[in-house]
């Protein structure tokens, strides 16, 4: 076992028995490189990464290759999910030097951390040649290598300025929809061509925008993703992306962040349209989260691998013969047709699709109900699949992604009368609060990851603070428990104190955090909402609940890149556009006052959530309790008509008359 045997990261632990003398990222590795006067070889990946596994098997487990690495370099293994800041700065260098990026990422750097040669996956023979040539260059042409690293760092610094413009207007958002329309795949849904990633943040924006064009793009994409092979038709949950343009063949790893974001989007799609597919996918995804991703401590694991038994997707695919073996000849043949099992892959197996819903009014088995037949078949196949070798699970808890899951589960639990989902959100929040959040003289601070109830040593980045604050504010609105409102406020104070860039934007790392060769800052969305736009959303909601102009102004300043991105790169500004929709709507503030356990209060809360305008800020509390006084939106807004729970619809703390009837509340929100 090497130095990684004590790591908390499952990805690093996968490499703990390599013959490579790996270091974790940190001062010890840099000191060793300076002592030996050799370059750093920095390898960045994550536990569910297929090509990371391939390079590990080919090179890092190979004695000869490992010997070459150990002789010429100090080797550093980095989990990009634990250290997104390290990943960001070296990915910027890799993309600038090679024109593309990806994982595993391979970086050769000076002992000061300046990159001078980068790449991604290398086959063993090519990697061995590279090790020899880079080691030789370091020995024979050191000055040129060091100069190359310095030039790269300088060039990256020159490119680092954020795009800024005026605050987004209604015209900005209309232009963004036009920009998205130009890239929209009208035949198959989604934007652009293969590979297709779930455009979760863009879909949230389109649903909030609500015009016929926006709703058509959102609906087509949501329908296509849910019916294709990227969605697990048996167990629920979405794979990372589709390798083709029609959502058929997935890259099979399942990520917490994708499923948390999509759970919320599908629930919002159902809310906006009543489409039963939205409700089904939201609830199946939520059930998958609880069944397969919950940790014993109550948090949610990061990912499921793509591979099992050394083969990508083996756990999920079926042949017609396998269907018959489980279901018998009649149901097997019917299921093969229903799920499009026609040989997607060269060995005859297929991912499952469900391009049309079984008709409850027809009976292809003579029983009069294909809906019941589908349910029976699906249950039998899921049970049979459970006997297969499961993909590995990366069970570290990432604060930001758990914040996204908390928000999604809390809202879905109330929307669909599923108290178990709300309880799961509460348990995850309690884990974050007890293990990830701490307070010191510098304010509330977050640890990014934990595993097995043990906090990692990595400082939270901006997305952690913003997404956890978002989750806590959503949970407060669904439960009325004021501690979540208070915790969100504390985290947002740290955002303002530690992450601001002085020009209205935010860095991704805190001012008192580790100094890398560049301080990362990127307002554009990637697989998750950008830290800056996520912060803007949480700050805006908090401002709506408190009346704080300081938070409102900070949210507005953080949205300034949206005006530039909307007309050129709207696909990478979805969360900023969604927050801008909320800002232009007010956002609408709804104070629901009454005992949360009172069915009348619960009905008003559910009505508000069903009829929510874009980005609505929701406060819930019993005015008879001292805790309600902690939330300014609830102040002086009490029960009416002799003690009835009531809802107040407000903008900028100016409220219309309270209503006690759900229909009246629905009418107020429709205005």
Helices and strands as residue ranges (DSSP letters): G 3-6, H 10-13, E 23-24, H 27-36, E 39-45, H 50-55, I 56-60, H 63-72, E 73-79, H 84-98, E 105-109, E 115-119, H 124-140, H 142-158, H 170-183, E 196-197, H 200-209, H 212-227, E 241-242, E 250-251, E 254-255, H 256-273, H 276-288, I 289-293, E 301-304, E 307-308, E 311-312, H 320-327, H 329-338, H 370-385, E 393-398, H 399-415, H 419-431, I 432-436, E 437-440, E 443-446, E 449-451, E 454-455, H 462-479, H 482-498, H 531-546, H 549-558, H 561-568, G 570-572, H 574-585, E 589-593, H 599-610, E 617-621, G 626-630, G 632-634, E 646-651, E 654-655, H 662-670
